[in-house]
């Protein structure tokens, strides 16, 4: 380690002075340079190539745990600590910026229901009030889309999905299949275009559910659902 430090800083300070500061001999340093890299160092350099490639492909978002998983999936036999060391020594640090994604598009021409729920979250029997929402979660592979259908009585999570198209409708279909609610259930959501689409509202009508939507600019109802 001391010889590598001297080699890295050789352009900044005299070799003799650095050897004296680190308590090694000048002859030992030059002998180390003549020997060349060890087998382990050569193996590290070979392993560093796919690490750099995957790091670039991930837009510099991969940390050592994810990098280790990817390398093992590709058949490379390498320890987790070794991957972490190589990334640390080569300044390959994951760049995890704070990310934000808009979760509701209320600028649409679809019909908007009144706020029947009116922040009355109390419920004394199952399948009388459902709260629904969509969350967006950033992962190393991109956005993960999570659709929530929550029974306000039982707090049961009915379904989640990764689908980008028809996500809300698919979640509602599955929740109905699991719970089979009786007519008169209050279905509360935000004013997002997913919940105001013709297909979605037709399904609510066919199941005799009562649509309810938060007031414009009022996100507290659906925040309550997501937090629950």
Buried (B, 14 or more C-beta within 10 A) or exposed (E): EBBEEBBEEEEEEEBEEBBEEEEBEEEEBEEBEEEEEEEEEEEBEEBBEBBBEBBEEBEEBBBBEBBBEBBBEEEBEBEBEBBBEBBEEEEBEBEEEEEEEEBBEBEEEBEBBEBBBEEEBEBEEBBBBBBBBBBEEBEBEEEEBBBBBBBBBEEBEBBBBEEEEBBBBBBBBBBBEEBEBEEEBBBBBBBBBBBBBEEBBEBBEEBEBBBBBBBEEBBEBBEBBBEE
